[in-house]
Amino acid sequence: MDTALALTTDMKLVLGLVVFTMAMFLFERIRADVVALVVLVLLGLSGLVEPDELFNGFSGNAVISIIATMILGAGLDRTGALNRLAGWLLRRAHGIEQRLLLLTTAVAGLNSSFMQNPSVMALYMPVAARLSSRTGLSLPRLLLPIAAAIIMGGALTMVGNSPLILLNDLLLNANSNLPSGAATIEPLKMFAPLPIGVALLAASLAYFHFFGDKLLKDDSEKGATPARTQSYFAKAYGIEGDVYELTVTADSPLVGMSLGEAETLRDAPLLLALKSDNDSRLAPPADTRIWVGSVLGAMGPKQQVADFAQNHFLRLSSRLRNFADLFNPSRAGISEAVVPATSGYIGKTAGDLHLRKQSGLSLLAINRDKDVLRDNVRNVPMRAGDMLVFHSIWTDLASAAASKDLVVVTDYPKGEQRPHKLKIALAIFAVAMLLALSSRLPVSIALMTGVAGMLIAGVINIDEAYSAINWKTVFLMACLIPLGWAMDSSGAAAWIAGHTIERLPTGTPVWLLEILIGLLTTLFSLVISHVGATIVVVPLAVNLALAAGGNPTAFALIVALSASNNFMTASNPVISMISGPAGYSGKELWKIGGPLSLIYTVVTVLMVNILFWGK
């Protein structure tokens, strides 16, 4: 390679776009998918990518494979497989904490080999809550080991996470820009990274068994165990007491008030239900008016409710004549849900979202950075990682969770489960995996065959399939892929690689370059997401390998694996999902996740070198 490659205008434009992308992702002024779309448009306007190729990312194998894995995961979830799994884990653990931790994290890691990591974490949060409520094992001790195993387990197959799904497309594109005489880079087969994934998963299990669990015990044992019990919500949120009925008399000052106004009165209990004109409902909208004869369903300590009733001329009844059915625990109750980084709720208040009117959810409290917000909670703008406490009918909660704006932590009775389809769903999935193993078919076609099979067999319907797709992830990937192409085709990646080699001491070993490229990718992933880091660094890694006499495939694989090496910050969607429910602080995540990240880099480089020895 010519290390004295001149810096051209196109290279400057591409490198400028990379810096722009990193700055936008770092400061988070604009949503990541919008930034990616802006970058795509700028690539087209500048002519760095040809117009007829600009939107090819949307039809690439990587994006289609991502969509297929999301739908397949939703199909398996519909069969109730995870509920069965929780029961199986409890039986196998025989009440021994360490065995339960080991089994749960190992199985979660295996599950992530064929499903997207955030999807697996979303499925395991209620499983963790169920295990926690039955065993007394606190959520902080469960969630981080599970999240780490899910991230590690994504390296077991080429469809385990977004960077690995992307990798083959990036390698094939790199072939068109190889210098003359360089060998063609072959795409990696379905289970090519399996030994690396096994080693990473084993390292994660060993880390938490011998070291990490002690830190979690020391720092996070104070975390409570979520279950649908009054004691937990009283301890964690100050939500205590029983439910009472308050009948509004003609003398009550509440007559003519809206429910929202009544809630702001001094010492008002939680107002969870309202009956007017023989219409009873939970989570009534804040603008619903209270009239003579209306019945309020109030929750709180008996003395507080009695004082409120006396002060506002309400008749108190501890017997639920009107709301017995609505407050039946099999139909409704209190739940917790975390706001993921992709949620449309971020920056909006419960009032803006009309949660009670539109979704049937009464927001009782917000747990943010270990602070519980109870006062005027309807007007608090939501943030990623917030834990929201709701009271609702379970079917309304399930409908809200289906929007992907919430990830429900509490284990609750769900509708639309199809347990009778479990065997056929597993059979279809097995066929899809076997097809993916065939070198004759692209992985995207194999996975879409599984999707078609689940749709035809009724495991999942087409509307559920559409809702299973996280379009933010799809747009982020499809819009950024051309940036990687431009890095390669403009020569920017070759220019950086050449100048890097020039400045390194003569005789620098290849394994040291691999560690450096792994650490660089990890740093990039903290700033521009694992997808962005893969797209930007893979072309650079391929050119660096060619310049240093290394194996381009090995270097690229290290990049794709290192892009997921983030156990410390919420820029990893999996970590973002657990930090709120478990109450981890940033310091705790760095103290526990930092050493694990270094172990990840060492194991990855070591295993890749063993796999590619002599190649």
Order of alpha helices (4+ residues) and beta strands (2+ residues): alpha-alpha-alpha-alpha-alpha-alpha-alpha-alpha-alpha-alpha-alpha-alpha-beta-alpha-beta-beta-beta-alpha-beta-beta-alpha-beta-beta-beta-alpha-beta-alpha-alpha-alpha-alpha-alpha-alpha-alpha-alpha-alpha
